[in-house]
Amino acid sequence: MKHMKGLKDIDWLGSPALGATLVAAIWGFNIVGMKMALNDMDPLLFTSARFFLLGIVLLPFVRISRHQIRPLLPIALVMGLGHFYLLAVGISIIPGVVASVCFLLGAPFSALLSYLFLNERLTRLQSVAIIAATLGAMLPTLLLGESDLQWGMLIVILSTFMWAVGNIQIRKLKELPVLSIQFWIAIITAPLCFLAFLLQPDAAPILPQFTTKTLLSLTYVVFCSSILSYSLWYGLIHRHGMSRLAGFVLLQPVFTLTFGYILLGESLTLWQLVGSSITLTGIYVYNQQNQKTKLQSADGVVE
């Protein structure tokens, strides 16, 4: 009789399907976990607490230098306030699965900005895929949703665009390790968000917002989403290459929809489901064309 493998015996990086599906599940549940916390906590306070905890966790693993502040301050403002805070605001308004689909636009937004500012190639098919993915994510809610949903969705898309801007900034700082960038984003963003929270005229008392649910969510976001998932993801990329992993990112909204339905009773309308399908198709076509272009470029170098 064969004995089943324990979780500790599984080589999560050995199988791209196993590891990438786990990462997609972690990211998918992250949106739902944030949604659950943001039902009880102000987005500014949540963002501040998230980065305060992340900074403490990363402190022993980074080499601090005051010379890093100048290049990283703009990135911290764009990623910390422009992306993570706006994402928290948007998630507090719209269903998690809608936010998850909108967040998939990060990759094509990054490609578009790279085309505009870094002179990287963008094929006609990639351009069509980006336009289709963006319209699929936006139009159903913009045309048929209530005003709160419309604003929430636009905020999430803006936060995704800011994430793409931050990626362009980070690519220009090749000498800095990822953990150092995350650390400086954390320690710059946390006090700024906390100060902004305190300056709100109608700010709610702080301690009652730290419920068991919000504390569990913060712990998950920091340790599972910010540290574990990205460690697995970069390990998978290093071992298998991005071409074998890109398609698994499309599982994230599926997991968000599943967890959101089970835990929060969220669901998509028919038109949102149609739009999400168009977005997923557009992202898939973009990823496939992106990998094809990279292979052609590599062949050209070899020749």
C-alpha positions in Angstrom: 0.0 0.0 0.0 1.4 3.3 -1.1 1.6 6.1 1.5 0.3 9.5 0.6 2.8 12.3 0.5 2.6 14.8 3.3 2.5 18.5 2.5 6.0 18.9 3.7 7.3 16.3 1.2 5.7 18.0 -1.8 8.1 19.9 -4.1 5.9 22.9 -4.8 8.5 24.3 -7.2 8.9 21.0 -9.1 5.5 21.2 -10.8 4.6 24.5 -12.5 0.9 23.5 -12.4 0.9 22.7 -8.7 3.0 25.7 -7.6 1.3 28.3 -9.9 -2.2 27.1 -8.9 -1.3 27.5 -5.3 -0.1 31.0 -5.9 -3.2 31.9 -7.8 -5.3 30.5 -4.9 -3.4 32.6 -2.4 -3.8 35.8 -4.5 -7.5 34.9 -5.2 -8.2 34.5 -1.5 -6.2 37.7 -0.7 -8.9 39.9 -2.3 -11.6 38.2 -0.3 -9.6 38.5 2.9 -9.1 42.2 2.3 -12.8 42.6 1.6 -13.7 40.9 4.9 -11.4 43.2 6.8 -12.4 46.4 5.0 -16.0 45.8 6.0 -14.8 46.7 9.6 -11.7 48.8 9.0 -11.0 52.1 7.3 -8.9 51.7 4.1 -6.3 54.2 5.4 -5.9 52.4 8.7 -5.9 49.0 7.0 -3.1 50.1 4.6 -1.1 51.6 7.4 -1.4 48.5 9.6 -0.5 46.2 6.7 2.7 48.0 5.8 3.6 48.6 9.5 3.5 44.8 10.0 5.3 44.1 6.7 8.1 46.5 7.6 8.6 44.8 11.0 8.7 41.4 9.4 11.2 42.5 6.7 13.5 44.6 9.0 15.9 41.7 9.9 16.4 40.8 6.2 17.3 44.1 4.6 20.3 46.3 4.7 19.2 49.9 5.5 20.9 52.8 3.8 19.7 56.4 3.8 20.9 56.7 0.2 18.1 54.4 -0.8 15.4 56.9 0.3 15.7 59.4 -2.6 15.2 56.8 -5.5 12.6 54.9 -3.6 10.4 57.7 -2.3 8.6 58.2 -5.6 8.1 54.5 -5.9 6.7 54.3 -2.4 4.2 57.1 -3.1 3.1 55.4 -6.3 2.9 51.9 -5.0 1.9 52.5 -1.4 -0.6 55.3 -1.9 -1.4 55.2 -5.6 -1.8 51.4 -5.8 -2.3 49.7 -2.4 -4.4 52.4 -0.7 -6.6 52.9 -3.8 -6.9 49.1 -4.1 -8.2 48.9 -0.5 -10.7 51.7 -1.2 -12.0 50.0 -4.3 -12.3 46.6 -2.7 -14.3 48.2 0.1 -16.9 49.3 -2.5 -17.1 46.6 -5.2 -17.4 42.7 -5.1 -14.0 41.1 -4.8 -14.2 39.1 -8.0 -14.8 42.4 -10.0 -11.7 43.8 -8.4 -9.8 40.6 -9.2 -10.7 40.8 -12.9 -9.7 44.5 -13.0 -6.4 43.7 -11.3 -5.5 41.4 -14.2 -5.1 44.5 -16.3 -1.8 45.2 -14.6 0.3 43.1 -17.1 -1.1 44.8 -20.3 -0.9 48.2 -18.6 2.7 47.6 -17.9 3.3 46.5 -21.5 1.6 49.7 -22.7 3.7 51.9 -20.5 6.9 50.0 -21.6 5.9 50.7 -25.2 5.4 54.4 -24.5 8.4 55.1 -22.2 10.9 52.2 -22.7 10.6 51.7 -26.4 9.6 48.1 -26.0 7.7 46.3 -28.8 3.9 45.9 -28.8 2.3 44.0 -31.6 -1.0 44.8 -33.2 -2.6 41.7 -31.7 -1.3 42.6 -28.2 -2.8 46.1 -28.6 -6.2 44.6 -29.6 -6.0 42.2 -26.7 -5.3 45.0 -24.2 -8.2 47.1 -25.5 -10.6 44.1 -25.4 -9.4 43.2 -21.9 -9.9 46.7 -20.6 -13.3 47.2 -22.2 -14.5 43.7 -20.9 -13.5 44.7 -17.3 -15.0 48.2 -17.5 -18.1 48.3 -19.7 -20.6 46.0 -17.9 -20.3 47.8 -14.6 -19.9 51.3 -16.1 -23.0 50.9 -18.3 -25.3 48.8 -16.0 -23.9 49.2 -12.4 -24.9 51.6 -9.7 -22.9 54.7 -9.2 -21.0 53.3 -6.2 -20.0 50.3 -8.2 -18.9 52.4 -11.1 -16.7 54.6 -8.9 -15.3 51.6 -7.0 -14.4 49.8 -10.3 -12.7 53.0 -11.7 -10.7 53.3 -8.4 -9.5 49.7 -8.7 -8.5 50.2 -12.4 -6.7 53.4 -11.4 -4.8 51.5 -8.7 -3.9 48.8 -11.2 -2.6 51.4 -13.6 -0.5 52.9 -10.7 0.9 49.4 -10.0 2.0 49.3 -13.7 3.6 52.7 -13.3 5.4 51.5 -10.1 6.7 48.5 -12.0 8.2 50.8 -14.7 9.9 52.7 -11.9 11.2 49.6 -10.2 12.7 48.2 -13.5 15.0 51.3 -13.5 16.4 50.3 -10.1 18.0 47.0 -11.0 20.7 47.4 -8.3 18.2 47.2 -5.4 16.8 43.8 -4.2 13.1 43.2 -4.1 13.0 42.9 -0.3 14.6 46.3 0.1 12.1 47.8 -2.2 9.2 46.2 -0.3 10.7 47.4 3.0 11.0 51.0 1.9 7.6 51.1 0.4 6.3 49.7 3.8 8.0 52.2 6.1 7.2 55.2 3.9 3.6 54.2 3.3 2.6 53.2 6.8 3.1 56.6 8.6 1.7 58.6 5.7 -1.5 56.5 5.7 -1.8 56.6 9.5 -1.4 60.4 9.5 -4.0 60.8 6.8 -6.3 58.6 8.8 -5.9 60.7 11.9 -6.5 63.9 9.9 -9.9 62.7 8.8 -12.6 64.8 10.5 -14.9 61.7 11.0 -12.2 59.1 11.8 -13.5 56.2 13.7 -11.8 55.0 17.0 -8.8 52.9 16.2 -8.9 50.0 18.6 -12.4 48.8 17.9 -11.4 48.3 14.2 -8.8 45.7 15.1 -11.2 42.8 15.4 -10.3 39.1 15.2 -11.3 39.2 11.5 -9.2 42.2 10.6 -6.2 40.8 12.5 -6.4 37.5 10.7 -6.8 39.3 7.4 -3.7 41.5 8.0 -1.7 38.4 9.0 -2.7 36.6 5.8 -2.0 39.6 3.6 1.5 40.1 5.0 2.7 36.5 5.4 0.8 34.6 2.7 0.1 37.2 0.0 3.1 39.5 0.3 5.8 37.1 1.3 4.9 33.4 0.7 3.2 33.8 -2.6 5.9 36.0 -4.2 8.6 33.7 -2.9 6.9 30.8 -4.6 6.2 32.8 -7.7 9.8 34.0 -8.3 11.1 30.5 -7.5 8.7 29.1 -10.1 9.8 31.7 -12.7 13.4 31.0 -12.0 12.9 27.2 -12.4 10.4 26.9 -15.2 10.3 30.3 -17.0 7.4 32.7 -17.3 6.0 31.1 -20.5 4.9 28.1 -18.6 3.3 30.1 -15.8 1.5 33.1 -17.4 -1.7 31.2 -18.0 -2.1 30.2 -14.4 -2.6 33.9 -13.4 -6.0 33.7 -15.0 -7.1 31.3 -12.3 -7.0 34.1 -9.7 -10.5 35.5 -10.5 -11.9 31.9 -10.4 -10.6 31.4 -6.9 -11.8 34.9 -5.9 -15.2 34.1 -7.2 -15.3 30.8 -5.4 -14.1 32.1 -2.1 -16.2 35.2 -2.4 -19.4 33.2 -3.0 -18.7 30.8 -0.1 -17.6 33.4 2.5 -19.4 36.6 1.4 -22.2 35.5 -0.9 -20.8 37.5 -3.8 -21.7 36.7 -7.4 -21.4 38.2 -10.9 -24.3 39.5 -12.9 -24.7 38.0 -16.4 -23.1 41.0 -18.1 -20.3 41.1 -15.6 -19.7 37.4 -16.3 -19.6 38.1 -20.0 -17.3 41.1 -19.6 -15.0 39.0 -17.3 -14.8 36.3 -19.9 -13.8 38.9 -22.5 -11.1 40.2 -20.2 -9.8 36.7 -19.4 -9.7 36.0 -23.1 -7.9 39.2 -23.9 -5.3 38.6 -21.1 -4.8 35.1 -22.4 -4.2 36.3 -26.0 -1.9 39.0 -24.7 0.2 36.5 -22.7 0.4 34.0 -25.6 1.5 36.8 -28.0 3.9 38.1 -25.4 5.7 34.8 -25.1 5.7 34.3 -28.9 7.4 37.7 -29.3 10.0 36.9 -26.7 10.8 33.5 -28.4 11.1 35.3 -31.7 13.4 37.9 -30.2 15.6 35.2 -28.6 15.8 33.3 -31.9 16.9 36.5 -33.6 19.7 37.0 -31.1 20.9 33.4 -31.6 20.9 33.9 -35.4 
